[in-house]
Amino acid sequence: MMRAPRDFVGQWALQRTIQDRLHGHHGTLEGSAEFTPKDATHLTYDETGILTLENGTQLEATRQYQWTFTPEMVTVNFWDGRLFHQFVPANHAAGTDHPCGDDFYTVRYDFTAWPQWTAVWTVTGPRKDYVSTSTYRPR
């Protein structure tokens, strides 16, 4: 089943694990994500949380994206309007890849346990080599 903008609107509890294979650092993030409608097809995604590294260091983390829904897919842009990636919000969905300099980002979404859903990012390249798994649950 394809998810619509109204399915995402509101607050989500966010848990993330990060496994850095390049530097051997691992961390977890506890936080929240909020989707706020701009209009019928555009949502603002605001994320805040505390990233805890395995050595106990804690860092504040924030992100903001713009999600645009069409009948076929979701386009995710950075806060400044640059394209990040696209995906189909249904079942198991691979997003479009995102090159960033010499590093390469791939994402896979899983909506099969809705309203819980996950996004798994695999990032490889000369400067980065990690897997980030984010789990979202409604608040």
C-alpha positions in Angstrom: 0.0 0.0 0.0 1.3 3.4 -1.0 1.6 5.9 1.9 0.2 9.4 1.5 1.4 12.6 3.1 -1.3 12.5 5.8 0.1 9.1 6.9 3.4 10.8 8.0 2.1 14.0 9.5 2.9 14.4 13.2 5.5 13.3 15.7 7.6 10.1 15.4 9.9 8.5 18.0 13.3 7.9 16.3 15.9 5.4 17.1 19.1 5.1 15.0 22.1 2.9 15.1 25.3 3.8 13.2 28.0 1.2 12.5 31.1 2.9 11.2 33.2 0.3 9.4 35.9 2.7 8.3 36.9 4.0 11.8 35.3 1.4 14.0 33.1 3.9 15.8 29.5 3.0 16.6 26.7 5.1 18.0 23.1 5.4 18.7 20.7 8.3 18.3 17.5 8.8 20.4 15.2 11.5 19.2 12.2 12.5 17.3 11.1 13.4 13.8 8.2 15.6 13.0 6.5 15.9 9.6 4.7 19.3 9.2 2.5 19.9 6.2 3.2 22.9 4.0 0.3 22.0 1.7 -1.4 18.9 0.4 1.7 17.4 -1.2 4.7 18.9 0.7 5.9 18.0 4.2 8.8 19.5 6.2 10.8 16.8 8.1 12.5 18.1 11.2 14.7 15.7 13.2 16.3 16.3 16.6 18.1 13.9 18.9 21.1 13.0 21.0 23.8 10.9 19.3 25.7 8.8 21.9 29.1 7.4 20.7 30.4 4.2 22.2 32.9 6.1 24.4 29.9 7.9 26.0 30.3 11.2 24.2 26.9 12.8 23.5 26.2 15.2 20.6 23.1 17.1 19.6 21.9 16.2 16.1 19.4 18.0 13.9 18.3 17.5 10.3 15.7 19.1 8.0 14.4 17.9 4.7 11.5 18.7 2.4 9.4 15.8 1.2 7.3 16.2 -2.0 4.7 13.6 -2.8 3.5 12.7 -6.3 1.2 9.9 -7.3 4.3 7.8 -8.1 6.9 8.7 -5.5 8.4 10.9 -2.8 11.2 13.3 -3.6 13.4 14.3 -0.7 15.3 17.6 -0.9 17.8 19.1 1.5 16.5 22.2 3.4 18.1 24.4 0.7 16.2 22.7 -2.2 19.0 20.5 -3.6 17.8 17.0 -4.5 18.7 14.2 -2.0 16.9 11.1 -3.3 13.5 9.7 -4.3 11.6 6.6 -3.3 8.2 4.9 -3.4 6.5 4.9 0.0 5.3 1.3 0.0 6.4 -2.1 1.1 10.2 -2.6 0.7 11.5 0.3 -1.3 14.9 1.1 -2.6 15.5 4.8 -2.9 17.5 6.4 -5.7 21.3 6.6 -5.0 23.0 9.8 -3.9 26.6 10.5 -4.8 28.3 13.0 -2.5 31.7 13.8 -3.8 33.6 10.5 -3.9 31.2 8.9 -1.4 28.1 7.0 -2.4 24.8 6.8 -0.4 22.1 4.1 -0.9 18.9 3.7 1.0 16.3 1.0 1.5 13.0 1.8 3.2 10.7 -0.8 4.8 7.0 0.1 5.4 5.8 -3.5 5.8 5.3 -3.1 9.6 3.4 0.2 9.3 3.0 2.4 11.3 6.6 1.5 12.3 9.0 1.9 9.4 12.7 1.9 8.8 15.3 3.5 6.6 18.7 1.8 6.2 21.5 3.9 4.6 24.7 2.3 3.4 27.4 4.8 2.7 30.7 3.9 1.0 33.7 5.7 -0.4 37.1 6.9 0.5 36.0 9.0 3.4 33.0 7.1 4.7 32.0 3.4 5.2 29.0 3.0 7.5 25.5 1.7 7.9 22.8 3.8 9.5 19.5 2.2 10.5 16.7 4.4 11.6 13.4 3.1 13.1 10.4 5.4 13.3 7.3 4.8 15.5 4.3 7.1 16.0 4.3 9.1 19.2 
